Structure formats: C-alpha cells, structure tokens
Amino acid sequence: MTKTLSKIWLGGFKRLMSSLPAAQAKSLRSATKKPRRTRADSVTPGKPAEAREASGSRVRPRAAAWAKGHWTRSYHSAPPLPGRLVNHLPYGLYVPPAKTTLKMPLVVMLHGCKQTIDEFAAGTRMNLLADAQGFAVVYPEQSRHVHAHHCWHWYDDRDTAGRGEARAIVSLVDALVEEYGFDAERVYVAGISAGAGLASLLALHWPERFAAIALHSAPAFGEAHSGLTAIDVMRRGARRDPVALAEAAVDMASYPGMPAIIIHGDGDAVVAPQNAEHLSAALLRLNGLVDADGVWKRGTVRETRASNCVTRDFLAGGRRVVRLCRVPGLGHAWAGGDDAIAFHSRKGPDASALIWEFFRYQRREQAAAPAPRRAASFN
C-alpha cells in the first residue's frame, strides 16, 4: 500500500512539474529536495512550540559553520559505577585555532534535558566565543541509554546516579588536562537546567577541580532526592532555608569556596525564578560572605539595572564572588542564544559572553600537576 501511494504521489508530482515554466519547476524541485547534512550544520533548527520564544534567528547558518577550530566527538571510559561495569561517557571537544593547547583554559558545558551537545553548542554559540577568547570547550553528553530524555540525575546524589555522573565528568576533565595540557587552574563548568543541577554537584563534591561555575535556569540544590521532590523544587524552589542546605551539603571548615554566576529568566515556567534567589543565598554561604544564620559577614553588594538584565554583584575584597542576573521576560531558555534551536532565546544579554567575562578572572590554585602527555596543535 505504501509503495502504491508513493508511485501515485510521484506521478502527480512529475505531471505538475511538466506543466510549470522551467524557472518555477527548478525552484519547486529545490524546495522539496532533502537538504544535505554537513558536520557544521548537524543540528535540527526547528524547536517544539513550548520551547519557542520568538521566530527567526540572528545567526544563519548555524554558529557551528562559523567556528574556525577543531571539533572532536569521542567517548571517555570513566570509572565503573556500581552495577555498571562499563561507563562510557560521550563528549564533544572544541579547540579553537591555536599554536598549542598548553595552559589553555577549559570550559565544561552541561546540556539540559531533551538537548544534544550539537544543539547546545550551536544554540549558545560558545564555540564562536572560544575562537575569540582562546579557550577550549568540552560538552559531556548524557546517553539516551541512561535517560530517555538525556537528563542528568542532578537530584540523586548517589554513586549510582547523579554523583556517579559527576564523577565521570571529573574523570573526563582530568584526562583532557593531562592529554592536552589544559590549565588545571582555569577549568570552569557551566550548565542549564538539569545540566546546571549537575554543575552544582560538581561544585559541592569536587570544588578543587573547578575555578568557578555558571548556573543558568538552575534548580536549587540540597533538597531534592527523588524525581518527585525534584519537580517540587523546580516549581517552588527550596522549602528549607538555602543557607542551612548549603551547611548540610559540605564541611564549611574545609570548603574552599566556589565563585558563581547565576542567570535566570523571570518568565521561566519550568524552573521557578525563586530557585535563583535560593541559589544565591546558598552560594553566599559557600563562599563565606554570610554566616550560618544568613547574616552578612563581609563584602559589599552592587546592583545594576538594564532593560535586559537586573544584576546583583556580591563582592569580597573588590572581587566579584557571586553574580545574579535576572532576565525580564525570559522563559526556560539560554539568554541571548540562537532562538531557532530549542531552549535558546534571543531575549536578554548574551549569556555565553556574560559567563566567560565572569570566568576569566577566576583561578583555582593547585599543587604542581603532572606534565601533559602532549600539547596538541590543530593548525
């Protein structure tokens, strides 16, 4: 039956083509031809209606087509998880044009649910920024075999789930630093939604590996321990005091602090904007700006208002430690991104640029690291 219908459709199309002028026929033939997929244009430009915030895109072709560096897709053999003998973590690595990767900063980008790393890279345009600023970007990807919607288990802080996923990312970062000679003191992690939730786990359990974090459209940490409680946190924020949750999450006596930038849309109907306020309070405690009761200990606060972002900077010793950016009218999407790709919006400031501008001044001092196996060059 399918074959018969195909023949009928093809015959009708040929008759239509024969009745049209040559120029019109050529135009229609081009419009119906399936476009050739290339590596630089390997993302689906369409987006579901619930994720679309505006029509059109400010970047065509896809941002990946403009990037000048080297893109590698591979798998990292991470330490086995309980009940899983093989733990392969897919990832993409983008290295900008450079003579060497030695001492190059590295940004870890963690996608959200229903995203692939190709879509995340294109929508955020982070690789274009990497070309301009000279840092590498790695995009770990949650396997569909682990979660049907590519979600990280940010709410489940167990070795079999979220903490195990975070440990695999740490293992990947360590391997890349050793292999390419990336600067271990300038490794940063940024994420959106579930990816931002996993970034929080990395900040809590492996703070010595990362110089700063960026949390975009992120849920508050420390309260959700199951899928149901995760949904509750996303809808309402934390029910408990976020300062107390931070106290319970780490040993404050030895915790080294974690500079953080938080970006959230005031129109986010998936992760309520209250989560951003709760994250700010928790990170003020993790960085020692407030005490266990939430009372201000040191530093200053500076607020700036613009049409596309209301920013609160928390400073200590003249240095920004925590930055909160609330974007009016932005839904659950990456601010200032390519809005032809799901979960990215043209609204607000360029989140990628804001994040790097915050990261570039942060450094995590470490003990002497082993010499890299090689400092790669892709010229």
KEKE-3310 file (N, C-alpha, C; in steps of 0.2 Angstrom, whole numbers, plus 5000, padded with zeros to 4 digits):
npx = (5004:5010:5020:5012:5005:5016:5020:5009:5009:5022:5020:5010:5017:5027:5019:5014:5026:5029:5020:5023:5032:5050:5058:5050:5048:5061:5063:5053:5057:5070:5065:5059:5068:5078:5088:5106:5115:5128:5143:5145:5133:5124:5113:5096:5086:5073:5061:5052:5035:5032:5045:5048:5052:5053:5051:5062:5080:5095:5107:5112:5121:5120:5129:5140:5145:5152:5163:5180:5189:5194:5183:5179:5172:5169:5172:5173:5181:5175:5177:5170:5153:5143:5135:5137:5147:5154:5157:5155:5157:5150:5156:5159:5173:5179:5192:5199:5207:5225:5242:5246:5239:5243:5242:5230:5213:5199:5182:5168:5153:5137:5123:5105:5089:5082:5091:5105:5122:5127:5116:5117:5129:5128:5117:5121:5132:5144:5156:5160:5163:5174:5183:5186:5191:5200:5199:5196:5182:5172:5160:5151:5140:5124:5119:5107:5103:5105:5096:5081:5077:5089:5092:5102:5105:5103:5097:5099:5109:5119:5131:5127:5119:5117:5129:5138:5138:5143:5156:5161:5162:5172:5182:5184:5188:5200:5207:5208:5215:5227:5230:5230:5236:5229:5225:5225:5221:5212:5199:5182:5165:5149:5131:5114:5098:5094:5108:5114:5110:5118:5130:5131:5132:5145:5152:5150:5156:5168:5176:5189:5193:5188:5187:5177:5159:5144:5127:5113:5096:5093:5090:5087:5099:5102:5090:5081:5079:5074:5064:5051:5052:5062:5054:5046:5055:5059:5047:5044:5056:5067:5061:5066:5078:5090:5103:5105:5104:5115:5125:5123:5127:5141:5157:5160:5171:5182:5179:5183:5177:5167:5166:5153:5141:5124:5111:5095:5078:5065:5052:5052:5044:5047:5058:5056:5058:5062:5071:5083:5086:5087:5098:5108:5108:5113:5125:5132:5134:5142:5153:5157:5152:5141:5136:5131:5119:5114:5118:5125:5143:5155:5161:5153:5138:5132:5120:5114:5104:5097:5088:5088:5092:5093:5105:5114:5129:5139:5152:5169:5183:5185:5183:5172:5162:5150:5137:5121:5110:5095:5083:5072:5056:5061:5060:5061:5076:5091:5099:5100:5104:5103:5088:5082:5084:5079:5076:5084:5085:5083:5081:5086:5103:5119:5121:5132:5143:5143:5145:5158:5165:5164:5170:5184:5191:5193:5203:5209:5220:5232:5241:5257:5255:5255:5266:5259:5254:5254:5255:5243:5241:5231:5233)
npy = (4994:5006:5008:5009:5021:5030:5029:5035:5048:5052:5051:5061:5072:5073:5076:5089:5096:5096:5104:5117:5132:5133:5139:5140:5127:5122:5129:5124:5111:5112:5116:5105:5096:5085:5093:5092:5086:5092:5092:5104:5109:5101:5101:5101:5114:5117:5119:5113:5119:5123:5127:5137:5154:5165:5170:5166:5168:5175:5171:5164:5154:5140:5143:5134:5133:5144:5143:5141:5132:5115:5101:5087:5072:5059:5046:5044:5033:5031:5028:5013:5012:5007:4992:4994:4989:4994:5011:5022:5038:5049:5063:5079:5089:5105:5114:5129:5138:5138:5139:5130:5119:5120:5126:5132:5138:5129:5126:5117:5112:5109:5101:5103:5094:5084:5089:5089:5088:5094:5103:5111:5117:5124:5133:5140:5146:5145:5140:5149:5160:5155:5154:5168:5171:5162:5149:5132:5120:5108:5096:5086:5072:5066:5049:5042:5029:5029:5039:5043:5055:5062:5068:5073:5066:5075:5077:5066:5061:5050:5037:5028:5036:5053:5058:5049:5052:5064:5061:5054:5065:5073:5064:5064:5077:5077:5068:5075:5087:5081:5075:5086:5096:5107:5121:5117:5125:5134:5128:5128:5126:5126:5126:5122:5121:5104:5101:5112:5109:5097:5103:5110:5099:5095:5106:5105:5093:5092:5104:5108:5105:5115:5132:5141:5142:5142:5144:5142:5145:5136:5123:5124:5118:5103:5099:5091:5074:5064:5060:5065:5075:5083:5089:5096:5106:5112:5119:5127:5131:5129:5122:5122:5132:5140:5143:5134:5122:5123:5122:5109:5102:5103:5102:5116:5121:5116:5119:5126:5137:5143:5153:5160:5162:5166:5164:5168:5167:5178:5174:5161:5146:5133:5130:5138:5156:5159:5149:5154:5164:5157:5149:5159:5163:5152:5150:5162:5158:5147:5153:5160:5173:5176:5171:5156:5158:5166:5179:5194:5194:5199:5210:5218:5223:5226:5233:5233:5240:5236:5236:5223:5215:5213:5215:5208:5210:5202:5206:5203:5209:5218:5210:5201:5188:5181:5182:5187:5187:5192:5190:5199:5193:5182:5165:5147:5146:5148:5163:5176:5168:5157:5157:5149:5136:5124:5128:5140:5157:5174:5184:5195:5197:5192:5177:5168:5176:5184:5174:5169:5181:5183:5171:5172:5179:5171:5159:5143:5139:5127:5112:5107:5100:5085:5083:5086:5073:5077:5092:5098:5103:5110:5116)
npz = (5000:5004:4995:4983:4985:4986:4972:4966:4971:4966:4952:4951:4955:4945:4934:4938:4938:4924:4919:4923:4921:4917:4926:4938:4940:4943:4955:4964:4964:4970:4983:4988:4989:5000:5011:5011:5024:5034:5044:5050:5051:5059:5067:5072:5066:5070:5083:5097:5100:5113:5117:5110:5109:5101:5084:5070:5068:5074:5069:5055:5043:5055:5070:5072:5059:5057:5066:5069:5074:5080:5080:5090:5092:5104:5116:5133:5144:5159:5177:5182:5187:5202:5199:5185:5174:5163:5158:5148:5143:5132:5123:5116:5110:5108:5101:5099:5086:5088:5092:5102:5114:5127:5143:5141:5145:5150:5147:5154:5147:5151:5145:5145:5149:5135:5125:5114:5112:5101:5098:5109:5108:5096:5099:5110:5105:5110:5105:5096:5104:5110:5100:5099:5111:5115:5123:5127:5124:5132:5130:5138:5136:5140:5140:5130:5133:5147:5151:5145:5140:5139:5152:5166:5181:5192:5205:5212:5223:5223:5221:5211:5202:5201:5207:5203:5189:5189:5194:5183:5174:5180:5179:5165:5163:5170:5162:5150:5153:5157:5144:5134:5140:5146:5156:5173:5183:5178:5175:5171:5174:5166:5165:5160:5167:5170:5168:5174:5187:5189:5188:5200:5209:5205:5210:5224:5228:5221:5222:5221:5209:5200:5195:5194:5193:5182:5183:5174:5173:5184:5196:5214:5225:5236:5242:5234:5232:5224:5210:5211:5222:5215:5205:5213:5219:5207:5204:5215:5221:5235:5250:5262:5272:5262:5266:5276:5269:5262:5272:5276:5265:5263:5271:5280:5286:5279:5266:5250:5244:5231:5217:5208:5194:5192:5181:5176:5170:5172:5167:5168:5167:5170:5178:5193:5195:5209:5212:5208:5218:5229:5226:5226:5239:5245:5239:5243:5256:5254:5250:5260:5263:5271:5287:5296:5300:5290:5291:5285:5283:5277:5264:5250:5241:5225:5214:5198:5185:5170:5154:5149:5159:5176:5188:5201:5210:5221:5231:5237:5245:5234:5223:5212:5218:5219:5207:5202:5189:5183:5171:5163:5156:5150:5147:5150:5144:5136:5138:5126:5115:5100:5094:5085:5089:5100:5117:5118:5117:5110:5119:5132:5139:5131:5136:5136:5134:5145:5155:5152:5154:5167:5171:5167:5176:5187:5196:5201:5213:5213:5218:5210:5194:5185:5170:5154:5142:5129:5121:5111:5094:5082:5070)
capx = (5000:5014:5023:5007:5004:5022:5020:5004:5012:5027:5017:5007:5022:5030:5014:5014:5032:5029:5015:5026:5038:5056:5061:5046:5049:5068:5063:5050:5062:5075:5062:5056:5074:5080:5095:5112:5118:5135:5145:5145:5126:5122:5108:5090:5085:5067:5060:5045:5031:5033:5051:5050:5050:5052:5053:5068:5087:5100:5113:5111:5120:5122:5135:5145:5148:5157:5168:5186:5193:5193:5178:5181:5167:5173:5169:5178:5180:5175:5177:5164:5148:5140:5130:5138:5155:5156:5154:5157:5154:5151:5158:5162:5178:5181:5198:5200:5214:5230:5248:5247:5234:5246:5239:5223:5208:5194:5175:5164:5146:5132:5116:5099:5085:5080:5096:5111:5128:5127:5111:5119:5135:5126:5112:5124:5137:5150:5162:5162:5167:5180:5188:5188:5194:5206:5198:5193:5176:5170:5152:5149:5133:5121:5117:5099:5103:5105:5090:5077:5077:5096:5093:5107:5101:5106:5094:5100:5117:5121:5136:5123:5115:5120:5136:5142:5138:5148:5162:5163:5164:5178:5187:5185:5192:5207:5210:5209:5220:5233:5232:5231:5240:5225:5227:5221:5219:5207:5194:5176:5159:5143:5126:5107:5093:5097:5115:5116:5110:5124:5136:5130:5135:5152:5154:5149:5160:5175:5177:5196:5194:5184:5188:5170:5153:5139:5121:5108:5089:5095:5086:5091:5102:5102:5083:5078:5082:5070:5061:5045:5055:5065:5049:5043:5060:5059:5041:5043:5062:5069:5056:5070:5082:5095:5109:5105:5105:5122:5129:5122:5130:5148:5161:5162:5178:5187:5177:5187:5173:5166:5163:5147:5137:5118:5107:5088:5073:5059:5046:5053:5038:5049:5061:5053:5064:5064:5077:5089:5087:5089:5105:5112:5109:5117:5132:5135:5136:5148:5159:5159:5150:5136:5137:5127:5112:5112:5119:5131:5149:5160:5160:5148:5133:5131:5115:5113:5098:5096:5082:5088:5095:5094:5111:5117:5135:5142:5160:5173:5190:5184:5182:5166:5162:5143:5134:5115:5107:5088:5082:5064:5053:5065:5057:5066:5080:5098:5098:5105:5106:5100:5082:5079:5086:5075:5079:5088:5081:5086:5079:5091:5110:5122:5123:5139:5148:5142:5148:5166:5168:5165:5175:5191:5195:5194:5208:5209:5227:5233:5248:5260:5251:5260:5267:5254:5257:5256:5251:5240:5240:5227:5234)
capy = (5000:5012:5008:5011:5028:5033:5029:5039:5054:5053:5053:5068:5077:5074:5080:5096:5099:5096:5109:5123:5135:5130:5143:5138:5120:5122:5132:5119:5105:5113:5117:5098:5091:5085:5096:5088:5087:5093:5092:5110:5110:5094:5101:5102:5121:5118:5118:5112:5125:5125:5130:5143:5161:5170:5167:5168:5168:5180:5168:5159:5147:5139:5145:5129:5134:5149:5141:5140:5127:5108:5098:5080:5068:5053:5043:5043:5027:5033:5023:5010:5014:5001:4989:4995:4988:4999:5018:5026:5045:5053:5070:5083:5093:5110:5118:5135:5139:5140:5135:5125:5119:5121:5131:5134:5137:5124:5127:5112:5114:5103:5102:5101:5088:5085:5093:5086:5093:5098:5109:5116:5121:5129:5137:5145:5150:5146:5139:5156:5164:5151:5156:5175:5172:5157:5143:5125:5119:5101:5095:5079:5071:5061:5044:5040:5023:5031:5043:5043:5062:5065:5071:5071:5064:5081:5077:5060:5062:5044:5035:5025:5041:5060:5058:5045:5055:5070:5058:5053:5071:5074:5059:5066:5083:5075:5065:5080:5091:5078:5074:5092:5102:5112:5124:5114:5131:5138:5124:5130:5122:5129:5121:5124:5117:5098:5102:5116:5105:5093:5108:5111:5093:5096:5112:5103:5087:5092:5111:5109:5104:5120:5138:5144:5138:5146:5140:5145:5141:5131:5122:5125:5111:5101:5097:5086:5067:5059:5063:5069:5081:5087:5093:5101:5111:5116:5123:5131:5132:5125:5124:5124:5138:5138:5143:5128:5117:5123:5120:5102:5099:5102:5104:5123:5122:5115:5120:5132:5142:5142:5158:5158:5167:5163:5168:5165:5171:5179:5171:5153:5142:5126:5131:5144:5161:5159:5145:5158:5168:5152:5148:5165:5163:5146:5151:5167:5154:5143:5157:5163:5180:5176:5166:5150:5161:5170:5186:5196:5194:5203:5211:5223:5222:5231:5231:5237:5238:5237:5234:5216:5211:5216:5211:5209:5208:5201:5207:5202:5212:5221:5204:5198:5181:5179:5187:5185:5190:5190:5192:5200:5190:5176:5158:5142:5146:5151:5170:5179:5162:5156:5155:5144:5130:5123:5130:5146:5163:5180:5189:5196:5198:5186:5173:5165:5181:5185:5168:5170:5188:5181:5165:5174:5182:5166:5154:5139:5137:5120:5109:5106:5095:5081:5086:5083:5068:5081:5099:5097:5109:5108:5120)
capz = (5000:5005:4988:4978:4987:4984:4965:4964:4973:4962:4946:4951:4955:4938:4929:4940:4935:4917:4917:4926:4917:4919:4932:4944:4942:4947:4962:4967:4965:4976:4989:4990:4990:5006:5012:5013:5031:5035:5051:5053:5051:5061:5072:5069:5068:5072:5090:5099:5101:5120:5119:5105:5112:5096:5077:5067:5071:5072:5066:5049:5045:5062:5073:5071:5052:5058:5070:5065:5077:5078:5084:5090:5095:5106:5122:5138:5148:5166:5182:5183:5193:5205:5194:5178:5173:5158:5159:5143:5143:5126:5123:5111:5112:5104:5102:5094:5082:5092:5091:5107:5119:5134:5148:5138:5149:5148:5150:5153:5146:5153:5142:5149:5146:5128:5121:5112:5113:5095:5098:5114:5106:5091:5102:5115:5101:5114:5101:5092:5109:5112:5095:5100:5118:5116:5127:5124:5127:5132:5130:5140:5134:5144:5135:5129:5137:5154:5152:5138:5138:5140:5158:5171:5188:5197:5211:5216:5225:5224:5216:5205:5199:5200:5209:5198:5183:5191:5195:5176:5171:5183:5176:5159:5164:5172:5156:5145:5156:5156:5137:5130:5144:5148:5163:5178:5187:5175:5172:5173:5172:5165:5163:5160:5169:5173:5167:5180:5193:5189:5189:5207:5212:5204:5214:5231:5229:5218:5221:5220:5201:5196:5197:5195:5190:5180:5183:5170:5174:5188:5202:5220:5227:5243:5245:5230:5232:5220:5204:5214:5225:5210:5202:5218:5219:5201:5203:5220:5225:5241:5255:5268:5272:5257:5269:5280:5265:5260:5278:5277:5259:5263:5278:5279:5289:5274:5259:5248:5241:5223:5213:5204:5191:5191:5176:5176:5167:5176:5165:5167:5170:5171:5185:5195:5197:5216:5213:5208:5224:5234:5224:5228:5246:5247:5237:5248:5262:5252:5249:5267:5264:5276:5292:5296:5301:5284:5292:5281:5287:5274:5257:5248:5236:5220:5209:5191:5181:5162:5151:5148:5165:5183:5190:5208:5211:5228:5231:5243:5243:5227:5218:5212:5220:5216:5202:5200:5183:5182:5164:5162:5151:5148:5149:5151:5138:5136:5136:5120:5111:5094:5096:5081:5092:5106:5124:5117:5116:5108:5124:5137:5137:5128:5142:5135:5135:5152:5159:5151:5157:5175:5172:5165:5182:5192:5195:5207:5214:5214:5218:5204:5191:5181:5164:5150:5138:5123:5120:5104:5089:5076:5064)
cpx = (5004:5017:5018:5006:5010:5022:5015:5006:5017:5025:5014:5012:5026:5025:5014:5020:5032:5025:5018:5031:5045:5059:5057:5048:5056:5067:5059:5054:5067:5071:5060:5062:5076:5087:5100:5115:5125:5137:5144:5137:5122:5117:5102:5088:5078:5067:5053:5041:5032:5039:5053:5047:5050:5054:5059:5074:5091:5106:5111:5117:5121:5128:5141:5148:5153:5163:5174:5191:5192:5188:5179:5175:5170:5169:5175:5176:5181:5176:5170:5159:5146:5135:5131:5146:5158:5153:5157:5153:5155:5152:5160:5167:5179:5187:5199:5207:5219:5236:5249:5241:5237:5244:5233:5218:5203:5187:5171:5157:5142:5125:5111:5095:5083:5085:5102:5116:5129:5122:5114:5125:5132:5121:5116:5130:5144:5157:5165:5166:5173:5186:5191:5192:5200:5205:5195:5187:5175:5163:5151:5141:5130:5118:5110:5098:5102:5098:5087:5077:5084:5096:5098:5103:5104:5103:5095:5108:5119:5126:5133:5119:5119:5127:5141:5143:5143:5155:5165:5165:5171:5184:5189:5189:5199:5211:5212:5215:5227:5235:5234:5235:5235:5226:5222:5218:5214:5202:5187:5170:5153:5137:5119:5103:5096:5105:5118:5115:5116:5130:5136:5134:5143:5155:5155:5154:5167:5176:5185:5198:5192:5186:5182:5165:5148:5132:5115:5101:5090:5091:5090:5094:5101:5095:5080:5082:5079:5067:5055:5048:5059:5060:5046:5048:5060:5053:5041:5050:5062:5063:5060:5075:5088:5102:5110:5107:5112:5127:5129:5126:5137:5151:5163:5169:5183:5185:5180:5183:5172:5162:5158:5143:5130:5114:5100:5083:5067:5052:5047:5047:5040:5053:5060:5059:5066:5070:5083:5091:5089:5096:5110:5113:5114:5124:5135:5137:5142:5154:5161:5157:5145:5138:5131:5119:5110:5114:5126:5137:5154:5158:5154:5143:5132:5126:5115:5107:5098:5090:5082:5091:5095:5100:5113:5124:5137:5149:5163:5180:5190:5183:5175:5166:5155:5140:5127:5112:5100:5086:5074:5062:5056:5061:5063:5071:5086:5097:5103:5107:5102:5093:5078:5081:5082:5079:5084:5083:5085:5085:5085:5098:5113:5125:5130:5144:5148:5146:5156:5169:5168:5170:5183:5195:5196:5199:5208:5216:5227:5240:5251:5257:5257:5260:5262:5258:5259:5252:5249:5240:5236:5228:5237)
cpy = (5006:5013:5011:5019:5032:5034:5035:5047:5057:5055:5059:5073:5079:5077:5087:5099:5100:5102:5116:5126:5133:5133:5141:5131:5119:5124:5127:5113:5106:5113:5110:5094:5091:5088:5091:5090:5087:5093:5098:5112:5104:5095:5103:5109:5122:5117:5117:5119:5128:5128:5136:5149:5166:5167:5170:5167:5173:5178:5163:5160:5146:5141:5141:5130:5139:5148:5139:5135:5120:5105:5091:5077:5061:5051:5043:5037:5029:5027:5020:5012:5007:4999:4990:4995:4992:5006:5022:5033:5048:5060:5073:5088:5098:5114:5123:5135:5142:5136:5129:5125:5120:5127:5135:5133:5132:5125:5120:5114:5108:5105:5101:5095:5090:5089:5088:5091:5097:5104:5114:5120:5126:5134:5142:5149:5150:5144:5145:5160:5161:5153:5163:5175:5167:5152:5137:5124:5111:5100:5088:5078:5065:5056:5043:5033:5024:5035:5044:5050:5066:5069:5069:5070:5069:5080:5071:5059:5055:5041:5031:5030:5048:5060:5054:5048:5061:5067:5057:5059:5073:5070:5061:5072:5082:5073:5070:5085:5088:5077:5080:5097:5108:5115:5121:5119:5135:5133:5126:5126:5126:5124:5125:5119:5110:5098:5107:5113:5100:5097:5109:5105:5093:5101:5110:5098:5088:5100:5112:5108:5110:5127:5142:5140:5144:5142:5144:5141:5135:5129:5123:5118:5109:5098:5091:5079:5062:5063:5068:5076:5086:5092:5098:5107:5115:5121:5128:5134:5128:5127:5125:5130:5136:5138:5137:5122:5117:5121:5112:5099:5098:5103:5111:5124:5121:5116:5126:5137:5140:5149:5156:5163:5163:5167:5164:5170:5172:5176:5163:5150:5134:5126:5138:5149:5161:5154:5149:5162:5163:5150:5153:5165:5157:5147:5157:5163:5150:5147:5162:5171:5181:5170:5160:5152:5166:5178:5188:5197:5199:5205:5217:5220:5228:5229:5236:5235:5240:5234:5226:5212:5215:5212:5213:5206:5208:5201:5206:5204:5215:5216:5202:5190:5178:5184:5184:5190:5188:5194:5193:5197:5184:5170:5154:5141:5150:5158:5172:5173:5162:5153:5151:5137:5130:5125:5136:5151:5169:5185:5189:5197:5192:5182:5170:5170:5183:5180:5169:5176:5187:5176:5168:5177:5178:5161:5150:5137:5130:5118:5108:5100:5091:5084:5082:5078:5072:5087:5099:5104:5106:5112:5116)
cpz = (5000:4998:4983:4979:4984:4976:4963:4965:4968:4955:4946:4951:4949:4933:4931:4937:4928:4915:4919:4921:4921:4925:4938:4945:4945:4954:4966:4969:4970:4983:4992:4991:4997:5007:5014:5020:5031:5042:5054:5054:5054:5066:5069:5071:5071:5080:5092:5101:5108:5122:5115:5108:5107:5089:5074:5071:5069:5069:5061:5045:5052:5064:5072:5064:5052:5062:5066:5068:5075:5083:5084:5094:5097:5112:5127:5143:5156:5170:5182:5188:5196:5200:5187:5177:5168:5158:5154:5143:5136:5127:5117:5113:5107:5106:5097:5091:5087:5090:5096:5111:5126:5137:5145:5143:5146:5151:5148:5152:5147:5150:5147:5146:5139:5124:5120:5113:5107:5095:5104:5112:5101:5095:5107:5111:5106:5111:5098:5097:5111:5106:5097:5106:5119:5122:5124:5128:5126:5133:5132:5138:5138:5139:5135:5133:5144:5156:5145:5135:5139:5146:5162:5177:5193:5204:5215:5217:5227:5219:5210:5201:5198:5202:5205:5191:5184:5191:5188:5173:5174:5180:5169:5159:5165:5166:5151:5147:5155:5149:5134:5134:5146:5155:5168:5183:5184:5171:5175:5171:5172:5163:5163:5163:5173:5173:5173:5187:5194:5191:5197:5211:5211:5209:5222:5232:5226:5217:5220:5212:5197:5199:5198:5191:5187:5179:5180:5171:5178:5194:5208:5222:5234:5245:5241:5231:5228:5214:5206:5217:5221:5207:5207:5219:5213:5201:5209:5223:5231:5246:5262:5267:5267:5261:5273:5275:5262:5266:5278:5271:5260:5271:5277:5281:5284:5267:5257:5245:5234:5220:5208:5201:5190:5186:5176:5173:5172:5174:5164:5171:5171:5177:5187:5197:5204:5217:5213:5214:5229:5233:5227:5235:5248:5245:5241:5254:5260:5251:5255:5267:5269:5281:5292:5297:5295:5285:5289:5286:5284:5267:5256:5242:5231:5215:5203:5188:5174:5160:5150:5153:5171:5186:5197:5209:5219:5228:5237:5241:5236:5222:5218:5214:5218:5212:5201:5194:5182:5176:5163:5156:5148:5151:5151:5145:5140:5134:5130:5115:5104:5095:5091:5083:5099:5113:5123:5115:5114:5114:5129:5134:5134:5135:5142:5136:5142:5157:5158:5154:5164:5176:5172:5171:5187:5191:5202:5208:5216:5215:5211:5201:5187:5174:5159:5145:5131:5124:5113:5101:5084:5070:5058)
residu = (MET:THR:LYS:THR:LEU:SER:LYS:ILE:TRP:LEU:GLY:GLY:PHE:LYS:ARG:LEU:MET:SER:SER:LEU:PRO:ALA:ALA:GLN:ALA:LYS:SER:LEU:ARG:SER:ALA:THR:LYS:LYS:PRO:ARG:ARG:THR:ARG:ALA:ASP:SER:VAL:THR:PRO:GLY:LYS:PRO:ALA:GLU:ALA:ARG:GLU:ALA:SER:GLY:SER:ARG:VAL:ARG:PRO:ARG:ALA:ALA:ALA:TRP:ALA:LYS:GLY:HIS:TRP:THR:ARG:SER:TYR:HIS:SER:ALA:PRO:PRO:LEU:PRO:GLY:ARG:LEU:VAL:ASN:HIS:LEU:PRO:TYR:GLY:LEU:TYR:VAL:PRO:PRO:ALA:LYS:THR:THR:LEU:LYS:MET:PRO:LEU:VAL:VAL:MET:LEU:HIS:GLY:CYS:LYS:GLN:THR:ILE:ASP:GLU:PHE:ALA:ALA:GLY:THR:ARG:MET:ASN:LEU:LEU:ALA:ASP:ALA:GLN:GLY:PHE:ALA:VAL:VAL:TYR:PRO:GLU:GLN:SER:ARG:HIS:VAL:HIS:ALA:HIS:HIS:CYS:TRP:HIS:TRP:TYR:ASP:ASP:ARG:ASP:THR:ALA:GLY:ARG:GLY:GLU:ALA:ARG:ALA:ILE:VAL:SER:LEU:VAL:ASP:ALA:LEU:VAL:GLU:GLU:TYR:GLY:PHE:ASP:ALA:GLU:ARG:VAL:TYR:VAL:ALA:GLY:ILE:SER:ALA:GLY:ALA:GLY:LEU:ALA:SER:LEU:LEU:ALA:LEU:HIS:TRP:PRO:GLU:ARG:PHE:ALA:ALA:ILE:ALA:LEU:HIS:SER:ALA:PRO:ALA:PHE:GLY:GLU:ALA:HIS:SER:GLY:LEU:THR:ALA:ILE:ASP:VAL:MET:ARG:ARG:GLY:ALA:ARG:ARG:ASP:PRO:VAL:ALA:LEU:ALA:GLU:ALA:ALA:VAL:ASP:MET:ALA:SER:TYR:PRO:GLY:MET:PRO:ALA:ILE:ILE:ILE:HIS:GLY:ASP:GLY:ASP:ALA:VAL:VAL:ALA:PRO:GLN:ASN:ALA:GLU:HIS:LEU:SER:ALA:ALA:LEU:LEU:ARG:LEU:ASN:GLY:LEU:VAL:ASP:ALA:ASP:GLY:VAL:TRP:LYS:ARG:GLY:THR:VAL:ARG:GLU:THR:ARG:ALA:SER:ASN:CYS:VAL:THR:ARG:ASP:PHE:LEU:ALA:GLY:GLY:ARG:ARG:VAL:VAL:ARG:LEU:CYS:ARG:VAL:PRO:GLY:LEU:GLY:HIS:ALA:TRP:ALA:GLY:GLY:ASP:ASP:ALA:ILE:ALA:PHE:HIS:SER:ARG:LYS:GLY:PRO:ASP:ALA:SER:ALA:LEU:ILE:TRP:GLU:PHE:PHE:ARG:TYR:GLN:ARG:ARG:GLU:GLN:ALA:ALA:ALA:PRO:ALA:PRO:ARG:ARG:ALA:ALA:SER:PHE:ASN)
# end
